[in-house]
Amino acid sequence: MPYSATSRPDGAPPLLSTKNIPPRERLIFAMDVSSADEAKKLVADFGDSIHFYKLGLQIFMGGGYYDLIQWLRDRGKSVFVDLKFFDVPETVKLAVAQLNGRGVTFATVHGNQEMLKAAAAAAHGLKILAVTVLTSLDASDLRDLGFECSVKDLVLSRARRALEAGCAGVISSGLEAEQLRRNHGDKLLIVSPGVRPVENRRVDDQKRIVTVEEAFLKGADYIVVGRPIRNAPDPRQKAEDIQQSIAQIFEPGAHDRT
Ligand code: C5P
């Protein structure tokens, strides 16, 4: 059913997330560093400017992954396990079950319907997010991979199937967030990587990018940002600047003003 909200009583843009998420938790930092020691140093440097950490493949391969999860949880931080599970459903199920009880908020699966179902059924207390189409891939990459549909159609079909499989949401570019929100309303969590502050546009491998503001106005619930923060001259200041932008977007009444 199409999303019916065209205007909101608080004057906020119609697609802006209404989920009860504190604005400072809407920024997820991609902790793509090589060791747990390096990660802990970054967390200490960021202090309150980052609340939510995404732990991906690089830090996983660096060792001490579970200890790092516990260390972050002991400090009140939220954790996103981004290992993009892809295997036979039984193995995906058993891998997801290993995360239960560790205080993890999100985990990603990059697979077909059966894998997604197995992951969703095994998850207790954590939410499964389905990867739609990596934000580093564009239409010509998809053609190379043998897909004959558009990026948008593939994202929309994968998102619909993820919901049917019992997943809580999707990882999707802010570019497709708008249509996802219109199609599914608040039923779907939308986590958008490929976010580039205006001054960082088109400098790396991310092809389908949006700014912080665009991502949220198009309906993202969370954004994932890595390199624009990590490679900034002052990462903590950069994180804080993004937090300020997010606070302004979600501040009640912010969109009444011209
Ligand atoms: O450094 P950058 O801001 O590009 O970080 C993007 C992060 O989001 C990386 O950790 C990458 O693994 C992840 N990601 C992505 N696209 C997806 C899913 C995850 O870029 N579709």
py3Dmol code that shows the C-alpha trace and the ligand (Angstrom):
import py3Dmol

protein = """\
ATOM      1  CA  MET A   1       0.000   0.000   0.000  1.00  0.00           C
ATOM      2  CA  PRO A   2       1.467   3.423  -0.872  1.00  0.00           C
ATOM      3  CA  TYR A   3       2.529   5.597   2.043  1.00  0.00           C
ATOM      4  CA  SER A   4      -0.332   8.004   2.626  1.00  0.00           C
ATOM      5  CA  ALA A   5       1.366  10.777   4.616  1.00  0.00           C
ATOM      6  CA  THR A   6       1.692  13.779   2.371  1.00  0.00           C
ATOM      7  CA  SER A   7       1.957  16.346   5.133  1.00  0.00           C
ATOM      8  CA  ARG A   8       2.626  16.108   8.814  1.00  0.00           C
ATOM      9  CA  PRO A   9       1.071  18.076  11.651  1.00  0.00           C
ATOM     10  CA  ASP A  10       4.517  19.119  12.907  1.00  0.00           C
ATOM     11  CA  GLY A  11       5.353  20.565   9.492  1.00  0.00           C
ATOM     12  CA  ALA A  12       8.156  18.056   8.939  1.00  0.00           C
ATOM     13  CA  PRO A  13       8.745  16.728   5.413  1.00  0.00           C
ATOM     14  CA  PRO A  14       6.426  13.776   4.745  1.00  0.00           C
ATOM     15  CA  LEU A  15       9.123  11.138   4.327  1.00  0.00           C
ATOM     16  CA  LEU A  16      11.204  12.138   7.370  1.00  0.00           C
ATOM     17  CA  SER A  17      11.556   9.183   9.734  1.00  0.00           C
ATOM     18  CA  THR A  18       8.985   9.186  12.526  1.00  0.00           C
ATOM     19  CA  LYS A  19      10.606   6.331  14.414  1.00  0.00           C
ATOM     20  CA  ASN A  20      11.477   7.023  17.998  1.00  0.00           C
ATOM     21  CA  ILE A  21      15.249   7.157  17.514  1.00  0.00           C
ATOM     22  CA  PRO A  22      17.300   9.777  19.373  1.00  0.00           C
ATOM     23  CA  PRO A  23      18.840  12.006  16.658  1.00  0.00           C
ATOM     24  CA  ARG A  24      22.411  11.328  17.846  1.00  0.00           C
ATOM     25  CA  GLU A  25      21.854   7.604  17.322  1.00  0.00           C
ATOM     26  CA  ARG A  26      20.908   8.114  13.686  1.00  0.00           C
ATOM     27  CA  LEU A  27      24.557   8.518  12.676  1.00  0.00           C
ATOM     28  CA  ILE A  28      26.351   5.168  12.414  1.00  0.00           C
ATOM     29  CA  PHE A  29      30.108   5.325  12.064  1.00  0.00           C
ATOM     30  CA  ALA A  30      31.680   2.662   9.801  1.00  0.00           C
ATOM     31  CA  MET A  31      34.594   1.401  11.906  1.00  0.00           C
ATOM     32  CA  ASP A  32      36.735   0.297   8.975  1.00  0.00           C
ATOM     33  CA  VAL A  33      40.129   0.095  10.699  1.00  0.00           C
ATOM     34  CA  SER A  34      42.616  -2.752  11.000  1.00  0.00           C
ATOM     35  CA  SER A  35      42.743  -3.552  14.716  1.00  0.00           C
ATOM     36  CA  ALA A  36      40.677  -3.454  17.882  1.00  0.00           C
ATOM     37  CA  ASP A  37      43.304  -1.191  19.474  1.00  0.00           C
ATOM     38  CA  GLU A  38      42.914   1.323  16.689  1.00  0.00           C
ATOM     39  CA  ALA A  39      39.136   1.071  17.005  1.00  0.00           C
ATOM     40  CA  LYS A  40      39.223   1.695  20.757  1.00  0.00           C
ATOM     41  CA  LYS A  41      41.454   4.717  20.291  1.00  0.00           C
ATOM     42  CA  LEU A  42      38.979   6.157  17.774  1.00  0.00           C
ATOM     43  CA  VAL A  43      36.056   5.532  20.125  1.00  0.00           C
ATOM     44  CA  ALA A  44      37.905   7.338  22.909  1.00  0.00           C
ATOM     45  CA  ASP A  45      38.693  10.256  20.569  1.00  0.00           C
ATOM     46  CA  PHE A  46      35.075  10.518  19.403  1.00  0.00           C
ATOM     47  CA  GLY A  47      33.649  10.536  22.926  1.00  0.00           C
ATOM     48  CA  ASP A  48      29.982  11.536  22.783  1.00  0.00           C
ATOM     49  CA  SER A  49      30.106  12.583  19.133  1.00  0.00           C
ATOM     50  CA  ILE A  50      29.466   8.982  17.983  1.00  0.00           C
ATOM     51  CA  HIS A  51      27.032   6.618  19.662  1.00  0.00           C
ATOM     52  CA  PHE A  52      26.576   3.893  17.040  1.00  0.00           C
ATOM     53  CA  TYR A  53      29.411   1.803  15.537  1.00  0.00           C
ATOM     54  CA  LYS A  54      29.302  -0.471  12.510  1.00  0.00           C
ATOM     55  CA  LEU A  55      31.884  -3.267  12.695  1.00  0.00           C
ATOM     56  CA  GLY A  56      32.585  -4.624   9.219  1.00  0.00           C
ATOM     57  CA  LEU A  57      34.868  -7.105   7.528  1.00  0.00           C
ATOM     58  CA  GLN A  58      38.176  -5.305   8.048  1.00  0.00           C
ATOM     59  CA  ILE A  59      37.858  -5.025  11.809  1.00  0.00           C
ATOM     60  CA  PHE A  60      36.496  -8.589  11.939  1.00  0.00           C
ATOM     61  CA  MET A  61      39.637  -9.842  10.201  1.00  0.00           C
ATOM     62  CA  GLY A  62      41.759  -7.787  12.608  1.00  0.00           C
ATOM     63  CA  GLY A  63      40.816 -10.104  15.513  1.00  0.00           C
ATOM     64  CA  GLY A  64      39.155  -9.522  18.873  1.00  0.00           C
ATOM     65  CA  TYR A  65      35.743  -8.886  17.289  1.00  0.00           C
ATOM     66  CA  TYR A  66      33.584 -10.187  20.140  1.00  0.00           C
ATOM     67  CA  ASP A  67      35.765  -8.497  22.752  1.00  0.00           C
ATOM     68  CA  LEU A  68      35.346  -5.237  20.876  1.00  0.00           C
ATOM     69  CA  ILE A  69      31.563  -5.667  20.792  1.00  0.00           C
ATOM     70  CA  GLN A  70      31.557  -6.214  24.552  1.00  0.00           C
ATOM     71  CA  TRP A  71      33.935  -3.264  25.104  1.00  0.00           C
ATOM     72  CA  LEU A  72      31.594  -0.989  23.128  1.00  0.00           C
ATOM     73  CA  ARG A  73      28.517  -2.267  24.954  1.00  0.00           C
ATOM     74  CA  ASP A  74      30.220  -1.710  28.318  1.00  0.00           C
ATOM     75  CA  ARG A  75      30.565   1.933  27.280  1.00  0.00           C
ATOM     76  CA  GLY A  76      26.886   2.222  26.348  1.00  0.00           C
ATOM     77  CA  LYS A  77      27.545   2.271  22.592  1.00  0.00           C
ATOM     78  CA  SER A  78      25.306   0.598  20.006  1.00  0.00           C
ATOM     79  CA  VAL A  79      26.782  -2.016  17.685  1.00  0.00           C
ATOM     80  CA  PHE A  80      25.967  -3.000  14.116  1.00  0.00           C
ATOM     81  CA  VAL A  81      27.542  -6.274  12.912  1.00  0.00           C
ATOM     82  CA  ASP A  82      28.050  -5.748   9.178  1.00  0.00           C
ATOM     83  CA  LEU A  83      29.466  -9.065   7.962  1.00  0.00           C
ATOM     84  CA  LYS A  84      26.933  -9.484   5.130  1.00  0.00           C
ATOM     85  CA  PHE A  85      26.256 -13.157   5.774  1.00  0.00           C
ATOM     86  CA  PHE A  86      25.875 -15.187   2.584  1.00  0.00           C
ATOM     87  CA  ASP A  87      25.788 -18.990   2.821  1.00  0.00           C
ATOM     88  CA  VAL A  88      23.351 -21.886   2.837  1.00  0.00           C
ATOM     89  CA  PRO A  89      20.361 -20.994   5.058  1.00  0.00           C
ATOM     90  CA  GLU A  90      21.339 -23.368   7.869  1.00  0.00           C
ATOM     91  CA  THR A  91      24.803 -21.812   8.160  1.00  0.00           C
ATOM     92  CA  VAL A  92      23.372 -18.299   8.055  1.00  0.00           C
ATOM     93  CA  LYS A  93      20.930 -19.281  10.806  1.00  0.00           C
ATOM     94  CA  LEU A  94      23.710 -20.664  13.011  1.00  0.00           C
ATOM     95  CA  ALA A  95      25.928 -17.637  12.396  1.00  0.00           C
ATOM     96  CA  VAL A  96      23.134 -15.239  13.362  1.00  0.00           C
ATOM     97  CA  ALA A  97      22.352 -17.299  16.473  1.00  0.00           C
ATOM     98  CA  GLN A  98      25.953 -16.714  17.622  1.00  0.00           C
ATOM     99  CA  LEU A  99      25.101 -13.014  17.918  1.00  0.00           C
ATOM    100  CA  ASN A 100      22.085 -13.452  20.184  1.00  0.00           C
ATOM    101  CA  GLY A 101      22.600 -12.170  23.714  1.00  0.00           C
ATOM    102  CA  ARG A 102      25.576  -9.953  22.855  1.00  0.00           C
ATOM    103  CA  GLY A 103      23.713  -6.649  22.826  1.00  0.00           C
ATOM    104  CA  VAL A 104      24.039  -6.231  19.053  1.00  0.00           C
ATOM    105  CA  THR A 105      21.404  -3.981  17.418  1.00  0.00           C
ATOM    106  CA  PHE A 106      21.730  -4.839  13.708  1.00  0.00           C
ATOM    107  CA  ALA A 107      23.307  -7.550  11.555  1.00  0.00           C
ATOM    108  CA  THR A 108      23.392  -7.738   7.753  1.00  0.00           C
ATOM    109  CA  VAL A 109      22.580 -10.575   5.367  1.00  0.00           C
ATOM    110  CA  HIS A 110      23.222 -10.360   1.640  1.00  0.00           C
ATOM    111  CA  GLY A 111      21.295 -13.261   0.232  1.00  0.00           C
ATOM    112  CA  ASN A 112      18.158 -14.733  -1.231  1.00  0.00           C
ATOM    113  CA  GLN A 113      14.776 -15.255   0.392  1.00  0.00           C
ATOM    114  CA  GLU A 114      15.664 -18.503   2.160  1.00  0.00           C
ATOM    115  CA  MET A 115      18.811 -17.026   3.680  1.00  0.00           C
ATOM    116  CA  LEU A 116      16.912 -13.943   4.834  1.00  0.00           C
ATOM    117  CA  LYS A 117      14.168 -16.079   6.386  1.00  0.00           C
ATOM    118  CA  ALA A 118      16.693 -18.248   8.209  1.00  0.00           C
ATOM    119  CA  ALA A 119      18.481 -15.178   9.561  1.00  0.00           C
ATOM    120  CA  ALA A 120      15.284 -13.444  10.680  1.00  0.00           C
ATOM    121  CA  ALA A 121      14.007 -16.576  12.423  1.00  0.00           C
ATOM    122  CA  ALA A 122      17.291 -17.061  14.287  1.00  0.00           C
ATOM    123  CA  ALA A 123      17.645 -13.461  15.487  1.00  0.00           C
ATOM    124  CA  HIS A 124      16.521 -12.736  19.032  1.00  0.00           C
ATOM    125  CA  GLY A 125      16.911  -9.199  20.271  1.00  0.00           C
ATOM    126  CA  LEU A 126      18.779  -8.044  17.184  1.00  0.00           C
ATOM    127  CA  LYS A 127      17.395  -6.853  13.882  1.00  0.00           C
ATOM    128  CA  ILE A 128      18.304  -8.313  10.515  1.00  0.00           C
ATOM    129  CA  LEU A 129      18.945  -5.871   7.691  1.00  0.00           C
ATOM    130  CA  ALA A 130      19.026  -7.120   4.113  1.00  0.00           C
ATOM    131  CA  VAL A 131      21.580  -5.630   1.747  1.00  0.00           C
ATOM    132  CA  THR A 132      19.715  -4.456  -1.366  1.00  0.00           C
ATOM    133  CA  VAL A 133      22.304  -3.250  -3.890  1.00  0.00           C
ATOM    134  CA  LEU A 134      25.729  -2.106  -2.704  1.00  0.00           C
ATOM    135  CA  THR A 135      26.069   1.641  -3.001  1.00  0.00           C
ATOM    136  CA  SER A 136      29.367   1.145  -4.821  1.00  0.00           C
ATOM    137  CA  LEU A 137      27.481  -0.517  -7.733  1.00  0.00           C
ATOM    138  CA  ASP A 138      25.710   1.379 -10.479  1.00  0.00           C
ATOM    139  CA  ALA A 139      23.606   0.320 -13.483  1.00  0.00           C
ATOM    140  CA  SER A 140      26.569  -0.715 -15.614  1.00  0.00           C
ATOM    141  CA  ASP A 141      28.032  -2.822 -12.769  1.00  0.00           C
ATOM    142  CA  LEU A 142      24.673  -4.596 -12.469  1.00  0.00           C
ATOM    143  CA  ARG A 143      24.661  -5.284 -16.218  1.00  0.00           C
ATOM    144  CA  ASP A 144      28.157  -6.762 -15.867  1.00  0.00           C
ATOM    145  CA  LEU A 145      26.812  -9.036 -13.122  1.00  0.00           C
ATOM    146  CA  GLY A 146      24.050 -10.262 -15.439  1.00  0.00           C
ATOM    147  CA  PHE A 147      21.091  -8.330 -14.013  1.00  0.00           C
ATOM    148  CA  GLU A 148      18.755  -6.997 -16.658  1.00  0.00           C
ATOM    149  CA  CYS A 149      16.705  -4.721 -14.431  1.00  0.00           C
ATOM    150  CA  SER A 150      17.458  -1.214 -13.162  1.00  0.00           C
ATOM    151  CA  VAL A 151      19.152  -0.561  -9.809  1.00  0.00           C
ATOM    152  CA  LYS A 152      15.893   0.883  -8.545  1.00  0.00           C
ATOM    153  CA  ASP A 153      13.791  -2.137  -9.507  1.00  0.00           C
ATOM    154  CA  LEU A 154      16.296  -4.510  -7.932  1.00  0.00           C
ATOM    155  CA  VAL A 155      16.381  -2.497  -4.694  1.00  0.00           C
ATOM    156  CA  LEU A 156      12.587  -2.334  -4.511  1.00  0.00           C
ATOM    157  CA  SER A 157      12.119  -6.026  -5.182  1.00  0.00           C
ATOM    158  CA  ARG A 158      14.806  -7.041  -2.681  1.00  0.00           C
ATOM    159  CA  ALA A 159      13.304  -4.765  -0.033  1.00  0.00           C
ATOM    160  CA  ARG A 160       9.839  -6.227  -0.520  1.00  0.00           C
ATOM    161  CA  ARG A 161      11.206  -9.734  -0.243  1.00  0.00           C
ATOM    162  CA  ALA A 162      13.241  -8.814   2.838  1.00  0.00           C
ATOM    163  CA  LEU A 163      10.089  -7.653   4.614  1.00  0.00           C
ATOM    164  CA  GLU A 164       8.247 -10.813   3.565  1.00  0.00           C
ATOM    165  CA  ALA A 165      11.126 -12.867   4.972  1.00  0.00           C
ATOM    166  CA  GLY A 166      10.770 -11.196   8.377  1.00  0.00           C
ATOM    167  CA  CYS A 167      13.726  -8.802   8.194  1.00  0.00           C
ATOM    168  CA  ALA A 168      13.461  -5.519  10.053  1.00  0.00           C
ATOM    169  CA  GLY A 169      14.821  -3.439   7.225  1.00  0.00           C
ATOM    170  CA  VAL A 170      17.330  -2.865   4.481  1.00  0.00           C
ATOM    171  CA  ILE A 171      20.641  -1.301   3.672  1.00  0.00           C
ATOM    172  CA  SER A 172      19.949   0.960   0.770  1.00  0.00           C
ATOM    173  CA  SER A 173      21.265   4.062  -0.894  1.00  0.00           C
ATOM    174  CA  GLY A 174      19.481   7.261   0.037  1.00  0.00           C
ATOM    175  CA  LEU A 175      18.632   7.477  -3.664  1.00  0.00           C
ATOM    176  CA  GLU A 176      16.140   4.632  -3.330  1.00  0.00           C
ATOM    177  CA  ALA A 177      15.009   5.479   0.214  1.00  0.00           C
ATOM    178  CA  GLU A 178      12.279   7.741  -1.083  1.00  0.00           C
ATOM    179  CA  GLN A 179      10.507   5.045  -3.062  1.00  0.00           C
ATOM    180  CA  LEU A 180      11.051   2.479  -0.302  1.00  0.00           C
ATOM    181  CA  ARG A 181       9.420   4.784   2.217  1.00  0.00           C
ATOM    182  CA  ARG A 182       6.519   5.493  -0.117  1.00  0.00           C
ATOM    183  CA  ASN A 183       5.996   1.767  -0.739  1.00  0.00           C
ATOM    184  CA  HIS A 184       6.393   0.509   2.818  1.00  0.00           C
ATOM    185  CA  GLY A 185       5.791   3.474   5.136  1.00  0.00           C
ATOM    186  CA  ASP A 186       7.193   2.945   8.610  1.00  0.00           C
ATOM    187  CA  LYS A 187       7.216  -0.830   8.380  1.00  0.00           C
ATOM    188  CA  LEU A 188      10.759  -0.892   7.081  1.00  0.00           C
ATOM    189  CA  LEU A 189      13.977   0.326   8.673  1.00  0.00           C
ATOM    190  CA  ILE A 190      16.111   2.099   6.096  1.00  0.00           C
ATOM    191  CA  VAL A 191      19.831   2.364   6.793  1.00  0.00           C
ATOM    192  CA  SER A 192      21.693   4.333   4.141  1.00  0.00           C
ATOM    193  CA  PRO A 193      25.430   4.187   3.473  1.00  0.00           C
ATOM    194  CA  GLY A 194      27.017   6.031   0.579  1.00  0.00           C
ATOM    195  CA  VAL A 195      26.487   9.336   2.357  1.00  0.00           C
ATOM    196  CA  ARG A 196      28.814  12.141   1.455  1.00  0.00           C
ATOM    197  CA  PRO A 197      28.762  15.611   2.954  1.00  0.00           C
ATOM    198  CA  VAL A 198      28.608  18.117   0.063  1.00  0.00           C
ATOM    199  CA  GLU A 199      32.355  18.780   0.065  1.00  0.00           C
ATOM    200  CA  ASN A 200      33.187  15.037  -0.204  1.00  0.00           C
ATOM    201  CA  ARG A 201      31.183  14.277  -3.361  1.00  0.00           C
ATOM    202  CA  ARG A 202      32.692  11.884  -5.910  1.00  0.00           C
ATOM    203  CA  VAL A 203      36.095  11.319  -4.373  1.00  0.00           C
ATOM    204  CA  ASP A 204      36.075   7.533  -3.879  1.00  0.00           C
ATOM    205  CA  ASP A 205      34.401   4.229  -4.878  1.00  0.00           C
ATOM    206  CA  GLN A 206      30.871   5.118  -3.748  1.00  0.00           C
ATOM    207  CA  LYS A 207      28.811   5.829  -6.866  1.00  0.00           C
ATOM    208  CA  ARG A 208      25.237   6.205  -5.667  1.00  0.00           C
ATOM    209  CA  ILE A 209      25.689   8.906  -3.067  1.00  0.00           C
ATOM    210  CA  VAL A 210      23.529  11.472  -1.297  1.00  0.00           C
ATOM    211  CA  THR A 211      24.225  14.170   1.270  1.00  0.00           C
ATOM    212  CA  VAL A 212      23.274  13.819   4.945  1.00  0.00           C
ATOM    213  CA  GLU A 213      20.247  16.021   4.501  1.00  0.00           C
ATOM    214  CA  GLU A 214      19.089  14.314   1.280  1.00  0.00           C
ATOM    215  CA  ALA A 215      19.296  10.878   2.905  1.00  0.00           C
ATOM    216  CA  PHE A 216      17.010  11.849   5.777  1.00  0.00           C
ATOM    217  CA  LEU A 217      14.597  13.936   3.705  1.00  0.00           C
ATOM    218  CA  LYS A 218      14.193  10.923   1.411  1.00  0.00           C
ATOM    219  CA  GLY A 219      13.264   8.745   4.378  1.00  0.00           C
ATOM    220  CA  ALA A 220      16.409   7.106   5.797  1.00  0.00           C
ATOM    221  CA  ASP A 221      16.133   6.159   9.479  1.00  0.00           C
ATOM    222  CA  TYR A 222      19.903   5.929   9.912  1.00  0.00           C
ATOM    223  CA  ILE A 223      22.937   6.899   7.865  1.00  0.00           C
ATOM    224  CA  VAL A 224      26.285   5.102   7.761  1.00  0.00           C
ATOM    225  CA  VAL A 225      29.334   7.317   7.319  1.00  0.00           C
ATOM    226  CA  GLY A 226      32.929   6.114   7.282  1.00  0.00           C
ATOM    227  CA  ARG A 227      35.643   7.810   5.266  1.00  0.00           C
ATOM    228  CA  PRO A 228      34.282  11.357   5.284  1.00  0.00           C
ATOM    229  CA  ILE A 229      34.668  11.274   9.073  1.00  0.00           C
ATOM    230  CA  ARG A 230      37.730   9.037   9.395  1.00  0.00           C
ATOM    231  CA  ASN A 231      39.755  10.925   6.795  1.00  0.00           C
ATOM    232  CA  ALA A 232      38.773  14.397   7.952  1.00  0.00           C
ATOM    233  CA  PRO A 233      41.548  16.571   9.404  1.00  0.00           C
ATOM    234  CA  ASP A 234      39.624  16.528  12.703  1.00  0.00           C
ATOM    235  CA  PRO A 235      37.388  13.388  12.771  1.00  0.00           C
ATOM    236  CA  ARG A 236      35.669  14.289  16.028  1.00  0.00           C
ATOM    237  CA  GLN A 237      34.772  17.747  14.741  1.00  0.00           C
ATOM    238  CA  LYS A 238      33.508  16.246  11.481  1.00  0.00           C
ATOM    239  CA  ALA A 239      31.309  13.792  13.410  1.00  0.00           C
ATOM    240  CA  GLU A 240      30.019  16.614  15.564  1.00  0.00           C
ATOM    241  CA  ASP A 241      29.243  18.724  12.457  1.00  0.00           C
ATOM    242  CA  ILE A 242      27.192  15.858  11.022  1.00  0.00           C
ATOM    243  CA  GLN A 243      25.421  15.433  14.381  1.00  0.00           C
ATOM    244  CA  GLN A 244      24.527  19.124  14.302  1.00  0.00           C
ATOM    245  CA  SER A 245      23.071  18.762  10.790  1.00  0.00           C
ATOM    246  CA  ILE A 246      21.029  15.761  11.942  1.00  0.00           C
ATOM    247  CA  ALA A 247      19.802  17.592  15.038  1.00  0.00           C
ATOM    248  CA  GLN A 248      18.605  20.458  12.848  1.00  0.00           C
ATOM    249  CA  ILE A 249      16.794  18.111  10.453  1.00  0.00           C
ATOM    250  CA  PHE A 250      14.930  16.386  13.301  1.00  0.00           C
ATOM    251  CA  GLU A 251      14.428  19.406  15.549  1.00  0.00           C
ATOM    252  CA  PRO A 252      10.653  19.892  16.025  1.00  0.00           C
ATOM    253  CA  GLY A 253       9.446  22.755  13.869  1.00  0.00           C
ATOM    254  CA  ALA A 254      12.744  23.025  11.958  1.00  0.00           C
ATOM    255  CA  HIS A 255      10.901  22.688   8.655  1.00  0.00           C
ATOM    256  CA  ASP A 256       8.260  25.324   9.443  1.00  0.00           C
ATOM    257  CA  ARG A 257      10.835  28.024   8.950  1.00  0.00           C
ATOM    258  CA  THR A 258      11.685  29.361   5.538  1.00  0.00           C
TER     259      THR A 258
END
"""
ligand_1 = """\
21
C5P
O 33.629 4.983 4.033
P 32.188 4.949 3.616
O 31.377 6.095 4.155
O 32.010 4.729 2.129
O 31.638 3.649 4.364
C 30.628 2.896 3.885
C 30.463 1.688 4.760
O 29.181 1.141 4.500
C 31.475 0.589 4.499
O 31.807 0.031 5.764
C 30.728 -0.425 3.663
O 31.083 -1.736 3.977
C 29.292 -0.176 4.061
N 28.267 -0.460 3.070
C 28.125 0.151 1.860
N 27.103 -0.163 1.003
C 26.240 -1.076 1.338
C 26.356 -1.712 2.583
C 27.391 -1.375 3.438
O 28.883 1.025 1.507
N 25.223 -1.335 0.529
"""
view = py3Dmol.view(width=600, height=400)
view.addModel(protein, "pdb")
view.setStyle({"model": 0}, {"cartoon": {"style": "trace"}})
view.addModel(ligand_1, "xyz")
view.setStyle({"model": 1}, {"stick": {}})
view.zoomTo()
view.show()
